[in-house]
């Protein structure tokens, strides 16, 4: 008996040794954020309170350092071009290392911290809340969120059957009710039920709906997504391609976009596109190999959604796309019964042609822009819009003559979305014309066209906001058009203020009215604050020295109703850029700066320690409006001053021409040679465009 006990003890010791070795190897191979810390032993020193607390929750989500490479279609690229123009005009200063350091300034609204990871160990003590956040949602709330998803996401990209998701909600809600009543929420089989394929799909549908419903910042969505994150990573990186999982992964990419991570959304959708290629879904015979009609439908819709969004997010990030038209079977069927999705396929094809036109390696100013190329592609764009089915097309192209579409909500919204996409693809086409003053001078009709498109987009969004609830229901979607239009007006007014400053002022302030109610937590607000911070950092080199003083809490700019005949310059503009508060340092093109009394009733700047006296949304929106109005007036003031003073010089060159000539003459000095390979991203550190690329 003693020998048997000793033998059994040796076997137990061997088993524990093997388990410990396996656990250590698993921890070594696991991602850092998923590693489990070893259990404390009697011999181990007691953990400090700081160490103990750090093991209970994850740190706040780290700020994503901006990519070093910014492609020509990204908004961050556009801001640099305008900044470079100002630098070549003599407004040089200290280096921009602080702007590109990747550190997170205090002024940026913080991302919500990630919560503690879902436990996969022993059952929780009796009475403790279940670990999986889906237990927090009852059937009525899940049904409400499914309706949000149906109206705002599925209407555009129907990658899965909403009816099947609805049926699963009924099943899972009944199962959870039974588990709550019987006290079996933490039974061994419960984890499998809430992590099966259908429940995973339900969770990501709820995540997307919560992001839309809470305007891009949802703590519940973040916790739900964290519960499925390990499964998503395995599907993408280690598991074999499975056609049944493609809709789920496509929606995961959509969630990343809605949560303000365009680069990760672009990367994940690229993975989905590659999985589609791996399964042969880009060829007709590959699709026909799927015998289940419902599964074949979802696979087809997922492929085309990946095709569209892969290209669209490539434009957002300025990074290359995966799906190329010459690799796709021309016999591959289009989705039936979804005219908007079919229209967006044509829109994506046009986007690829625009990409080839604007994505080049030479600097934008050096490369000759051929108006014929732009005109031909613009005709193709208009032909595409004429071919769009009538049920998703608006009336007259003139916004002032166009009435808000009538009919059911989903039809009205699809028509508006198609019209906004029309303007967006044309803005993509013509924006390179605004990258320099010499380009604007040589292509004046094209420059005027893109400015008119931006103004038209802003007027349409303002009408939607004033006459319907479309804009307020899904701001996260409409603001992408708003920010790119603001950037176009700013870029045009900076490079050619005498032509565009007064002409753009009304629509510029109309756009700022639309951001007044932006929450500081929304991704659009964060993007605008990054642009504002970058432009403010460059302002002192223009004689627009920043000052803690701020505009009154009303947020109303004194220039919002400036006369249309103004040249965009008045003696008080530079001082007003400082919030009406401080003397500004003299500019190279001007004499001593004007002064103005400090405004005592100031709105605190982002990151200020002063408590906000307004609610978050109103205070944040008013500050955005105030900062953008001051920056606009300050930058257009200083550049138009250069143009005005050049008309009195010995050469008597008109203002815009003088700025363009200066830009051209100092081209070799202004264009840097930093990496990336694209001239658009090598415009040096002195261009306003580089600060505004993120807005497109």
Buried (B, 14 or more C-beta within 10 A) or exposed (E): EEEEEEEEEEEEEEEEEEEEEEEEEEEEEEEEEEEEEEEEEEEEEEEEEEEEEEEEEBEEBEEBEBBEBBBBBBBBBBBBBBBBBBBBBBBBBEEBEEBBEEEBBEBBBBBBEBEEBBEEEEBEEEEEEBBBBBBEBEBEBBBEBBBBBBBBBBBBBBBBBBEBBBEBBEEBBEBBEEBEEEEEBBEEEBBEBBBEEBBBBBBBBBBBBBBBBBBBBBBBBBBBBBBBBBBBEEBBEEEEBEBEBBBBBBBBBBBBBBBBBBBBBBBBBBBBBBBBBEBBBBBEEBBEEBEEEEBBBBBBBBBBBBBBBBBBBBBBBBBBBBBEEEEBBEEBEEBEEBBBBBBBBBBBBBBBBBBEBBBBEEBBBEBEBEEEEBEEBBEBBEEBBEEBEEEBBBEEEEBEEBEBBEEEEBBBBBBBBBBBBBBBBBBBBBBBBBBBBBBBBBBBEBBBBBBBBBBBBBBBBBBBBEEBEBBEBBBBBBBBBBBBBBBBBBBBBBBBBBBBBBBBBBBBBBBBBBBBBBBBBBBBBBBBBBBBBBBBBBBBBBBBBBBBBBBBBEBBBBBBEBEEEBBBBBEBBBBBBBBBBBBBBEBEBBEEBBBBEBBEEBBBBBEBEEEBEBEBBBBBBBBBBBBBBBBBBBBBBBBBBBBBEBBEEEEEBBBBBBBBBBBBEBBEEBBBEEEBEBBBBBBBBBBBBBBBBBBB
